[in-house]
Amino acid sequence: MASQKHYDVWIKSLCPYCIQAQQLLLAKAQSHTLHVMDHQLDELDNVKNLWNHPTVPLVVFRDGDEEKFIGGYTDLVSWLESLPEVGDDD
């Protein structure tokens, strides 16, 4: 059975880096869930403290039961660039 690869992204709706992170995941056809935290600032602080990351977006990659904190937008760009290209089996 194939693993479920997915990103969770905590954002604020007016944050330009958050918007860019969402656009990048869409452009790369990556499965993701956005958690818009505009009105949940206490919960956002909890997520920031959990991952020791002071800014948004906060990006977490999940592969089945495993999770890896990626970081913010520039970290996401680097992460996606480091992934092997998916191509045909020709």
DSSP file (Angstrom, degrees, kcal/mol; ACC not computed):
  #  RESIDUE AA STRUCTURE BP1 BP2  ACC     N-H-->O    O-->H-N    N-H-->O    O-->H-N    TCO  KAPPA ALPHA  PHI   PSI    X-CA   Y-CA   Z-CA
    1    1 A M              0   0    0      0, 0.0     2,-0.1     0, 0.0     0, 0.0   0.000 360.0 360.0 360.0 133.3    0.0    0.0    0.0
    2    2 A A        -     0   0    0      1,-0.1     2,-0.1    62,-0.0    62,-0.0  -0.395 360.0-113.6 -72.0 145.9    1.4    3.4   -0.9
    3    3 A S        -     0   0    0     -2,-0.1     2,-0.9     1,-0.1    -1,-0.1  -0.396  25.1-114.3 -77.1 158.8    2.1    5.9    1.8
    4    4 A Q        -     0   0    0     -2,-0.1    60,-1.8     2,-0.0     2,-0.5  -0.823  30.7-166.1 -96.7 101.4    0.1    9.1    2.2
    5    5 A K  E     +A   63   0A   0     -2,-0.9     2,-0.3    58,-0.2    26,-0.3  -0.777  23.3 153.3 -91.4 128.7    2.4   12.0    1.5
    6    6 A H  E     -A   62   0A   0     56,-2.7    56,-3.7    -2,-0.5     2,-0.4  -0.995  35.2-136.6-156.9 148.7    0.9   15.3    2.6
    7    7 A Y  E     -Ab  61  32A   0     24,-2.1    26,-2.3    -2,-0.3     2,-0.5  -0.919   7.4-158.0-112.1 139.2    1.8   18.8    3.8
    8    8 A D  E     -Ab  60  33A   0     52,-2.7    52,-2.8    -2,-0.4     2,-0.5  -0.972  15.6-171.4-110.1 131.4    0.1   20.7    6.6
    9    9 A V  E     -Ab  59  34A   0     24,-2.7    26,-3.1    -2,-0.5     2,-0.5  -0.976  12.9-156.7-131.2 119.4    0.7   24.4    6.4
   10   10 A W  E     +Ab  58  35A   0     48,-2.3    48,-1.7    -2,-0.5     2,-0.3  -0.839  31.7 162.5 -95.0 126.8   -0.3   26.9    9.1
   11   11 A I  E     - b   0  36A   0     24,-2.4    26,-3.0    -2,-0.5     2,-0.4  -0.845  42.7-129.0-137.6 168.2   -0.8   30.4    7.6
   12   12 A K    >   -     0   0    0     -2,-0.3     3,-1.6    24,-0.2     6,-0.2  -0.978  33.3-127.4-114.9 138.6   -2.2   33.9    8.0
   13   13 A S  T 3  S+     0   0    0     -2,-0.4    -1,-0.1     1,-0.3    23,-0.0   0.743 104.5  45.2 -64.5 -26.3   -4.4   34.9    5.1
   14   14 A L  T 3  S+     0   0    0      4,-0.0    -1,-0.3     5,-0.0     3,-0.1   0.389  82.9 113.1 -98.3   4.1   -2.6   38.2    4.4
   15   15 A C    <>  -     0   0    0     -3,-1.6     4,-2.1     1,-0.2     5,-0.2  -0.656  57.9-151.7 -78.8 120.1    1.0   36.9    4.7
   16   16 A P  H  > S+     0   0    0      0, 0.0     4,-2.2     0, 0.0    -1,-0.2   0.865  96.3  51.2 -63.0 -35.4    2.7   37.1    1.3
   17   17 A Y  H  > S+     0   0    0      2,-0.2     4,-2.2     1,-0.2     5,-0.1   0.852 108.2  53.0 -69.1 -32.6    5.0   34.1    2.1
   18   18 A C  H  > S+     0   0    0      2,-0.2     4,-2.2     1,-0.2    -1,-0.2   0.913 109.5  48.1 -65.1 -42.9    2.0   32.1    3.1
   19   19 A I  H  X S+     0   0    0     -4,-2.1     4,-2.5     1,-0.2    -2,-0.2   0.907 111.7  50.0 -64.0 -42.2    0.3   32.8   -0.2
   20   20 A Q  H  X S+     0   0    0     -4,-2.2     4,-2.4     2,-0.2    -1,-0.2   0.880 108.5  52.7 -64.9 -37.9    3.5   31.9   -2.1
   21   21 A A  H  X S+     0   0    0     -4,-2.2     4,-2.3     2,-0.2    -1,-0.2   0.927 110.8  47.0 -63.2 -44.1    3.8   28.6   -0.2
   22   22 A Q  H  X S+     0   0    0     -4,-2.2     4,-2.3     1,-0.2    -2,-0.2   0.929 112.7  49.2 -62.7 -45.1    0.2   27.7   -1.1
   23   23 A Q  H  X S+     0   0    0     -4,-2.5     4,-2.7     1,-0.2    -1,-0.2   0.882 110.4  51.5 -62.5 -38.7    0.8   28.6   -4.7
   24   24 A L  H  X S+     0   0    0     -4,-2.4     4,-2.1     2,-0.2    -1,-0.2   0.926 109.9  47.9 -64.9 -45.2    4.0   26.6   -4.8
   25   25 A L  H  <>S+     0   0    0     -4,-2.3     5,-2.9     1,-0.2    -2,-0.2   0.886 113.8  48.3 -64.1 -37.9    2.3   23.5   -3.4
   26   26 A L  H ><5S+     0   0    0     -4,-2.3     3,-1.4     3,-0.2    -2,-0.2   0.929 110.9  50.2 -65.4 -44.7   -0.6   23.9   -5.9
   27   27 A A  H 3<5S+     0   0    0     -4,-2.7    -2,-0.2     1,-0.3    -1,-0.2   0.840 113.4  45.8 -63.2 -33.5    1.9   24.3   -8.8
   28   28 A K  T 3<5S-     0   0    0     -4,-2.1    -1,-0.3    -5,-0.2    -2,-0.2   0.359 110.9-123.9 -90.6   5.2    3.8   21.2   -7.8
   29   29 A A  T < 5 +     0   0    0     -3,-1.4     2,-0.5     1,-0.2    -3,-0.2   0.892  52.5 163.6  53.3  45.4    0.5   19.3   -7.3
   30   30 A Q      < -     0   0    0     -5,-2.9    -1,-0.2    -6,-0.1     2,-0.2  -0.810  42.8-116.8 -97.1 132.1    1.3   18.5   -3.7
   31   31 A S        +     0   0    0     -2,-0.5   -24,-2.1   -26,-0.3     2,-0.3  -0.470  51.9 156.1 -64.5 129.8   -1.4   17.3   -1.4
   32   32 A H  E     -b    7   0A   0    -26,-0.2     2,-0.4    -2,-0.2   -24,-0.2  -0.995  38.3-143.0-156.4 158.5   -1.8   19.8    1.4
   33   33 A T  E     -b    8   0A   0    -26,-2.3   -24,-2.7    -2,-0.3     2,-0.4  -0.995  18.5-146.4-124.0 128.9   -4.1   21.2    4.0
   34   34 A L  E     -b    9   0A   0     -2,-0.4     2,-0.6   -26,-0.2   -24,-0.2  -0.809   4.2-160.8 -94.3 134.7   -4.0   24.9    4.9
   35   35 A H  E     -b   10   0A   0    -26,-3.1   -24,-2.4    -2,-0.4     2,-0.6  -0.907  11.0-155.7-113.1  98.9   -4.8   25.9    8.5
   36   36 A V  E     -b   11   0A   0     -2,-0.6     3,-0.3   -26,-0.2   -24,-0.2  -0.670  13.2-178.2 -81.2 117.7   -5.8   29.6    8.3
   37   37 A M    >   +     0   0    0    -26,-3.0     3,-1.6    -2,-0.6     7,-0.2   0.104  39.5 121.3-108.9  20.0   -5.0   30.9   11.8
   38   38 A D  T 3  S+     0   0    0      1,-0.3     3,-0.2   -27,-0.1    -1,-0.2   0.837  90.5  27.8 -53.7 -37.0   -6.2   34.6   11.5
   39   39 A H  T 3  S+     0   0    0     -3,-0.3    -1,-0.3     1,-0.2     3,-0.1   0.145 113.8  66.4-114.1  17.7   -8.6   34.2   14.3
   40   40 A Q    <>  +     0   0    0     -3,-1.6     4,-2.4     1,-0.1    -1,-0.2  -0.387  53.6 148.1-132.0  54.6   -6.8   31.4   16.3
   41   41 A L  H  > S+     0   0    0      1,-0.2     4,-2.4     2,-0.2     5,-0.1   0.825  71.1  53.9 -66.5 -33.2   -3.7   33.3   17.4
   42   42 A D  H  > S+     0   0    0      2,-0.2     4,-1.8     1,-0.2    -1,-0.2   0.927 111.4  45.9 -65.4 -43.4   -3.3   31.3   20.7
   43   43 A E  H  > S+     0   0    0      2,-0.2     4,-2.1     1,-0.2    -2,-0.2   0.892 110.8  53.7 -65.4 -38.6   -3.4   28.0   18.8
   44   44 A L  H  X S+     0   0    0     -4,-2.4     4,-2.7     1,-0.2    -2,-0.2   0.915 106.3  52.5 -61.2 -42.7   -1.0   29.5   16.2
   45   45 A D  H  X S+     0   0    0     -4,-2.4     4,-2.5     1,-0.2    -1,-0.2   0.887 107.1  53.3 -59.4 -38.4    1.4   30.4   19.1
   46   46 A N  H  X S+     0   0    0     -4,-1.8     4,-2.4     2,-0.2    -1,-0.2   0.911 110.1  46.6 -62.5 -42.3    1.1   26.8   20.3
   47   47 A V  H  X S+     0   0    0     -4,-2.1     4,-2.0     2,-0.2    -2,-0.2   0.913 111.8  51.1 -66.6 -42.2    2.1   25.5   16.8
   48   48 A K  H  X>S+     0   0    0     -4,-2.7     5,-2.2     1,-0.2     4,-0.8   0.918 112.8  46.1 -59.6 -43.7    5.0   28.0   16.6
   49   49 A N  H  <5S+     0   0    0     -4,-2.5     3,-0.4     3,-0.2    -2,-0.2   0.886 108.1  56.9 -67.2 -38.7    6.2   26.8   20.0
   50   50 A L  H  <5S+     0   0    0     -4,-2.4    -1,-0.2     1,-0.2    -2,-0.2   0.914 119.6  29.9 -57.6 -44.2    5.9   23.1   19.1
   51   51 A W  H  <5S-     0   0    0     -4,-2.0    -1,-0.2     2,-0.2    -2,-0.2   0.408 104.4-125.7 -98.8   1.5    8.1   23.5   16.1
   52   52 A N  T  <5 +     0   0    0     -4,-0.8    -3,-0.2    -3,-0.4    -4,-0.1   0.931  66.8 133.1  52.9  50.1   10.3   26.3   17.6
   53   53 A H      < -     0   0    0     -5,-2.2    -1,-0.2    -6,-0.2    -2,-0.2  -0.978  43.7-161.3-134.4 117.4    9.6   28.5   14.5
   54   54 A P        +     0   0    0      0, 0.0     2,-0.2     0, 0.0    -6,-0.1   0.572  64.6  52.3 -82.3  -9.2    8.5   32.1   15.1
   55   55 A T  S    S-     0   0    0      2,-0.1    -2,-0.0    -7,-0.1     0, 0.0  -0.753  81.1 -76.7-125.7 168.2    7.0   33.0   11.8
   56   56 A V  S    S+     0   0    0     -2,-0.2   -39,-0.2     2,-0.1   -38,-0.1  -0.820  90.0  54.1-105.5 152.6    4.3   31.9    9.3
   57   57 A P        -     0   0    0      0, 0.0     2,-0.5     0, 0.0   -46,-0.2   0.547  63.1-170.8 -76.5 160.7    4.0   29.8    7.2
   58   58 A L  E     -A   10   0A   0    -48,-1.7   -48,-2.3    -2,-0.1     2,-0.5  -0.990   8.9-163.6-116.3 121.5    4.9   26.7    9.2
   59   59 A V  E     -AC   9  71A   0     12,-2.6    11,-2.8    -2,-0.5    12,-1.4  -0.916  10.1-177.8-115.4 127.0    5.2   23.7    6.9
   60   60 A V  E     -AC   8  69A   0    -52,-2.8   -52,-2.7    -2,-0.5     2,-0.5  -0.987  14.7-149.0-123.2 131.1    5.1   20.1    8.0
   61   61 A F  E     -AC   7  68A   0      7,-3.0     7,-2.7    -2,-0.4     2,-0.4  -0.856  13.5-164.9 -98.9 131.5    5.5   17.1    5.7
   62   62 A R  E     +AC   6  67A   0    -56,-3.7   -56,-2.7    -2,-0.5     2,-0.4  -0.960  14.0 179.1-119.6 133.8    3.7   13.9    6.6
   63   63 A D  E >   -AC   5  66A   0      3,-2.7     3,-1.9    -2,-0.4     2,-0.4  -0.861  69.0 -58.0-132.6  96.4    4.5   10.5    5.1
   64   64 A G  T 3  S-     0   0    0    -60,-1.8   -58,-0.0    -2,-0.4   -62,-0.0  -0.547 121.8 -15.0  65.7-124.6    2.2    8.0    6.8
   65   65 A D  T 3  S+     0   0    0     -2,-0.4     2,-0.3    -3,-0.1    -1,-0.3   0.511 121.3  90.9 -87.6  -5.9    2.9    8.1   10.5
   66   66 A E  E <   -C   63   0A   0     -3,-1.9    -3,-2.7     2,-0.0     2,-0.3  -0.671  54.8-171.5 -93.8 146.3    6.1   10.0   10.1
   67   67 A E  E     -C   62   0A   0     -2,-0.3     2,-0.4    -5,-0.2    -5,-0.2  -0.989   7.5-169.5-136.2 147.9    6.3   13.8   10.1
   68   68 A K  E     -C   61   0A   0     -7,-2.7    -7,-3.0    -2,-0.3     2,-0.5  -0.994  23.1-130.6-137.0 127.6    9.1   16.3    9.4
   69   69 A F  E     -C   60   0A   0     -2,-0.4    -9,-0.2    -9,-0.2    -2,-0.0  -0.678  23.3-177.9 -76.7 122.9    9.0   20.0   10.1
   70   70 A I  E     -     0   0A   0    -11,-2.8     2,-0.4    -2,-0.5    -1,-0.2   0.897  28.8-137.7 -87.7 -47.8   10.2   21.7    6.9
   71   71 A G  E     -C   59   0A   0    -12,-1.4   -12,-2.6     4,-0.1    -1,-0.3  -0.983  41.0 -26.2 128.6-139.0   10.1   25.4    8.1
   72   72 A G  S  > S-     0   0    0     -2,-0.4     4,-2.1   -14,-0.2     5,-0.1  -0.070  82.5 -65.7 -99.7-158.7    8.8   28.5    6.3
   73   73 A Y  H  > S+     0   0    0      1,-0.2     4,-2.4     2,-0.2     5,-0.2   0.936 130.8  46.1 -62.0 -51.0    8.4   29.4    2.6
   74   74 A T  H  > S+     0   0    0      1,-0.2     4,-2.1     2,-0.2    -1,-0.2   0.859 112.7  52.3 -64.7 -32.4   12.1   29.4    1.6
   75   75 A D  H  > S+     0   0    0      2,-0.2     4,-2.6     1,-0.2    -1,-0.2   0.890 108.2  51.6 -66.0 -38.7   12.6   26.1    3.4
   76   76 A L  H  X S+     0   0    0     -4,-2.1     4,-2.9     2,-0.2     5,-0.2   0.913 107.8  52.0 -63.6 -43.2    9.7   24.7    1.5
   77   77 A V  H  X S+     0   0    0     -4,-2.4     4,-2.2     1,-0.2    -2,-0.2   0.948 112.7  45.0 -57.3 -49.4   11.3   25.9   -1.8
   78   78 A S  H  X S+     0   0    0     -4,-2.1     4,-1.4     1,-0.2    -2,-0.2   0.907 112.8  51.6 -61.4 -43.0   14.6   24.2   -0.9
   79   79 A W  H  X S+     0   0    0     -4,-2.6     4,-0.7     1,-0.2     3,-0.4   0.937 111.6  45.6 -59.5 -49.5   12.8   21.0    0.3
   80   80 A L  H >< S+     0   0    0     -4,-2.9     3,-0.7     1,-0.2    -1,-0.2   0.862 110.6  53.9 -66.4 -34.9   10.8   20.7   -3.0
   81   81 A E  H 3< S+     0   0    0     -4,-2.2    -1,-0.2    -5,-0.2    -2,-0.2   0.791 105.9  54.6 -67.5 -26.7   13.9   21.4   -5.1
   82   82 A S  H 3< S+     0   0    0     -4,-1.4    -1,-0.2    -3,-0.4    -2,-0.2   0.623  86.9 100.1 -82.9 -12.6   15.8   18.6   -3.3
   83   83 A L  S << S-     0   0    0     -3,-0.7     3,-0.1    -4,-0.7     2,-0.1  -0.456  84.5-103.7 -73.8 144.8   13.1   16.0   -4.1
   84   84 A P        -     0   0    0      0, 0.0     2,-0.2     0, 0.0    -1,-0.1  -0.389  40.4-105.4 -65.4 145.2   13.7   13.6   -7.0
   85   85 A E        -     0   0    0     -4,-0.1     2,-0.6     1,-0.1    -4,-0.0  -0.464  27.4-130.8 -69.5 140.5   11.8   14.4  -10.1
   86   86 A V        +     0   0    0     -2,-0.2     2,-0.2    -3,-0.1    -1,-0.1  -0.850  44.3 154.2 -94.3 120.6    8.9   12.0  -10.8
   87   87 A G        -     0   0    0     -2,-0.6     2,-0.0     1,-0.1     0, 0.0  -0.724  44.8 -67.1-135.5-175.4    9.2   10.8  -14.4
   88   88 A D        -     0   0    0     -2,-0.2    -1,-0.1     1,-0.1     0, 0.0  -0.333  39.1-123.5 -71.9 158.5    8.2    8.1  -16.7
   89   89 A D              0   0    0      1,-0.2    -1,-0.1    -2,-0.0     0, 0.0   0.054 360.0 360.0 -90.1  25.6    9.7    4.7  -16.3
   90   90 A D              0   0    0      0, 0.0    -1,-0.2     0, 0.0    -2,-0.0   0.492 360.0 360.0 -65.6 360.0   11.0    4.7  -19.9
